[in-house]
Amino acid sequence: MPKAIWNGAVIAEASADEVEIVEQNVYFPAERVKREYLKDSSHTTLCPWKGVASYYDVEVNGQLNRNAAWFYPAAKDAAKAIEGRIAFWHGVEVSR
């Protein structure tokens, strides 16, 4: 079962058939992510084939991991399968 863990907390967890894996990144359905750990971020990046990514900071037990989660609110056609899903990096441990 794929999980995202940071600072000892399980931030996201879903069954293998619920996630999408793109470019080695696990994209969790938004409803499988514990929103209490996500804080809005104004950071964005552009991927030529996926579109504009928006970010969240991850905060657990008073520690902040800036821009450690991202999602594509309006993915390009080639990436529609991950639209609205959330992926993690910056030290967040993601298992498949």
Beta strands, then each sheet from edge to edge (+ up, - down):
strand 1: 3-6
strand 2: 9-13
strand 3: 20-22
strand 4: 25-27
strand 5: 38-47
strand 6: 51-60
strand 7: 63-71
strand 8: 86-88
strand 9: 93-95
sheet 1: 2+ 1- 9+
sheet 2: 3+ 4-
sheet 3: 5+ 6- 7+ 8-
end
